[in-house]
Amino acid sequence: MLRSMLLGAAAVLVSTAANAADFSFTGALPNPGTVQFFDFAVGAPSNVTLRTWSYAGGVNAAGQTIARGGFDPILALFDLSSGVRINENDDGGCGLVAADAVSGQCWDTFLTSSLGAGNYRVSVQVYPNFAPDNLSGTFAGATTFDDVSGTPNNPRSNQWAFDILGVESASQGVVPEPASWAMLIAGFGLTGAAMRRRRTVTAVSA
């Protein structure tokens, strides 16, 4: 009986792992202060890798060749149920991401995290637009796509390329119009308040 249960559990784990997939996205930011969001789901505890390709270029998970010359990116990972920032990555570092052919900098992002089953949100934005501790907070902002390496003949564009590896599903969020940012931030605040109230009620009930 116990052996059958263990075999059944193993089969479920294998099936769940087999459902994990890689997702590639490309696009452009309308202005340096814009934040591009992605939502993804993890079906079972696993390692998830998030990375960009557009600063130095390369071949993404979909087999597309990405040209170098995009902006210096930052990514931030959030737990979607609570809005709390889990991690953030500015530069992936040489050895994990390629060095740009002109600046020599390894400034694409690379982040591997052990995540439990659940829903998550990741943001991609322009340096130095660092993320707040919670989605209800305010991003630091950026005013230019140019990087800070000071390398001559090194123009940067608004293009980005981003991979989410080893998840059940992933989707790219719609970039809001500038006039919608205030409403979006207010909405995050209301959602966070509702979650805090719900957690308080649950704690009292327990």
Phi, psi and omega in degrees: 000311180297319180298319180296320179295318179296318178296321178296318179296320179297320180296321178296317179298318178296318180297317180296316180297325182293339181280345181293144183214171178251143182230135180240140180225146174223155179176195181217143176273139180290334178203162186297335182274358182284145175245128177262123181257150173225140175248140177216159182242140176246124185276332181210155180309128183196169175272128180243134180246134178239132180204153176251161182233352196278339180291307181258348182081178181146195180247119184279182184295338179273001180084009179277138174275120182258127180287147174290168174112000176285174183291165175285111188266159168232144171235150176225140183249131182235146167282118187290331182290327182251339184083358184286136176287128180270319184198167178211145178225129177264295180243128179293328179094146180297139186103327175258326176230160183286154173276137178295140185293337182259306184278336184078002183272144178259072192253009167289160182267154177205121181217122174248127182229142172274112186242144173278170177300135181158190182245140186224159176231138177235142179246144172238127184213173184272134173300135006258044183279070182290152186275154174284173179288341182216149179301339178282352180274189184245133176291155186292327179098156176213153185241351181212153176276345182294144177273177186254018183288338182074011181288127178291157179055044184228058180293151181237146183250181179270010185279143174225156174219131192218135177244140169240117190245130174084040180234168182283319181204157179206146179216149179269130179282159177279131177285120183289152173293153182308322182292342183271350184298317181298318179293322180296314179297319177297321179296318176300321180296316179295319179297316179298319179296319179296320180294321179296319178296318182296318179296323180294315179299318180298317181297320180294319181297320181295000000 
